[in-house]
Amino acid sequence: MRQGWIQGGQGWVANQRIFDAAFAPLTAELVQRAGWRQGERVLDVGCGSGTLLEEGLRAGAEMVGVDISPVMVAAAQERVPAARVIEADAETADLLADAPGRPFDAVVSRFGVMFFGDPAAAFANLRRATRPDASMTFVCWRSREENPVFTQGAELLAAALPEPPPRPAPGAPGPTAFADAERLRSLLEEAGWREIGIDPFDFHCDYGVDGSDGVEERLAVILSSSGRTAWEQLQSLVGAERRAELLEAVRADLRAHRVDGVVRVPAAVWLVSARH
Ligand SMILES: C[S@@+](CC[C@H](N)C(=O)[O-])C[C@H]1O[C@@H](n2cnc3c(N)ncnc32)[C@H](O)[C@@H]1O
């Protein structure tokens, strides 16, 4: 996973503006639910390039980000110098030793907690870094079937490979690891969290940025996330002409699916809350 996020981190950082635009409705909901108070000490798990660190600082919280990918850590540090950002595996690190200070009042994450090898151990590790009664608020994806962001365009690229890439097993570490809400609830309970809430939240990822129709933005996101592995393999498997044809096919598909002139993709996530 660490290796994957070192490679994947570059594309994520390069396209952070597009991700932030697409996730804007979700981020607003997450921030509102987290309800940070002035002076709270907040841990952002899998902080990526620092969107929630920025949001928390704006609310007057003391923000600490943890991320396993050095590329992400460097980007977050540059973007949000007032936050403390540590490079560590949130599943196993002694977080209060790595970021010395009082136990955290809150844990937050936007899509940063689905990659743990042992999720119950990881959520227990996060709980150990918090004070009693601390809150945890995070967002994770529901199933692939409910989320065309994982298939749109990426399937066209994968179909050009000699063999289709393997589908992740249900519950395996990865973006949709917690699609099954009951499994997620059990993992959180096993880790000692209580008052667990798992609410569905549906929104649209809108890829139009600064008045664009979002085709190039969505294509950039596909090539750096859901379609990244297939696209990397295609570099050595097919020539430049065929690759250009494939990109045109993805663009045409995106254009055909514009809504009101903009690429807009439905998204289905769980908004999760829990208490130490
Ligand atoms: C989908 S990205 C989300 C980034 C950021 N939260 C955002 O919404 O822009 C997932 C992030 O989790 C990080 N990550 C994955 N496994 C991790 C782990 N075990 N410990 C810390 N960070 C991890 C990745 O490096 C990546 O930055």
The ligand as an SDF file (V2000), in Angstrom:
LIG
                    3D

 27 29  0  0  0  0  0  0  0  0999 V2000
   -7.5190    8.5920   -1.2610 C   0  0  0  0  0  0  0  0  0  0  0  0
   -6.1690    9.4270   -0.5530 S   0  0  0  0  0  0  0  0  0  0  0  0
   -6.9960   10.6960    0.3700 C   0  0  0  0  0  0  0  0  0  0  0  0
   -6.1000   11.8630    0.6840 C   0  0  0  0  0  0  0  0  0  0  0  0
   -6.7670   13.0140    1.4400 C   0  0  0  0  0  0  0  0  0  0  0  0
   -7.3430   12.5860    2.6830 N   0  0  0  0  0  0  0  0  0  0  0  0
   -7.7980   13.7050    0.5680 C   0  0  0  0  0  0  0  0  0  0  0  0
   -8.9870   13.4730    0.7540 O   0  0  0  0  0  0  0  0  0  0  0  0
   -7.3990   14.4900   -0.3120 O   0  0  0  0  0  0  0  0  0  0  0  0
   -5.6870    8.2710    0.7180 C   0  0  0  0  0  0  0  0  0  0  0  0
   -4.5160    8.7330    1.5520 C   0  0  0  0  0  0  0  0  0  0  0  0
   -4.3130    7.8010    2.6270 O   0  0  0  0  0  0  0  0  0  0  0  0
   -2.9120    7.5870    2.7870 C   0  0  0  0  0  0  0  0  0  0  0  0
   -2.7170    6.3040    3.4820 N   0  0  0  0  0  0  0  0  0  0  0  0
   -2.9960    5.0620    3.0210 C   0  0  0  0  0  0  0  0  0  0  0  0
   -2.6950    4.1390    3.9430 N   0  0  0  0  0  0  0  0  0  0  0  0
   -2.2150    4.8110    5.0330 C   0  0  0  0  0  0  0  0  0  0  0  0
   -1.7340    4.4000    6.3030 C   0  0  0  0  0  0  0  0  0  0  0  0
   -1.6900    3.1150    6.6580 N   0  0  0  0  0  0  0  0  0  0  0  0
   -1.3040    5.3510    7.1700 N   0  0  0  0  0  0  0  0  0  0  0  0
   -1.3230    6.6560    6.8110 C   0  0  0  0  0  0  0  0  0  0  0  0
   -1.7770    7.1020    5.6190 N   0  0  0  0  0  0  0  0  0  0  0  0
   -2.2240    6.1900    4.7330 C   0  0  0  0  0  0  0  0  0  0  0  0
   -2.3790    7.6430    1.3640 C   0  0  0  0  0  0  0  0  0  0  0  0
   -1.0020    7.8550    1.2930 O   0  0  0  0  0  0  0  0  0  0  0  0
   -3.2220    8.7690    0.7730 C   0  0  0  0  0  0  0  0  0  0  0  0
   -2.5980   10.0240    0.9660 O   0  0  0  0  0  0  0  0  0  0  0  0
  1  2  1  0
  2  3  1  0
  2 10  1  0
  3  4  1  0
  4  5  1  0
  5  6  1  0
  5  7  1  0
  7  8  2  0
  7  9  1  0
 10 11  1  0
 11 12  1  0
 11 26  1  0
 12 13  1  0
 13 14  1  0
 13 24  1  0
 14 15  1  0
 14 23  1  0
 15 16  2  0
 16 17  1  0
 17 18  1  0
 17 23  2  0
 18 19  1  0
 18 20  2  0
 20 21  1  0
 21 22  2  0
 22 23  1  0
 24 25  1  0
 24 26  1  0
 26 27  1  0
M  CHG  2   2   1   9  -1
M  END
$$$$
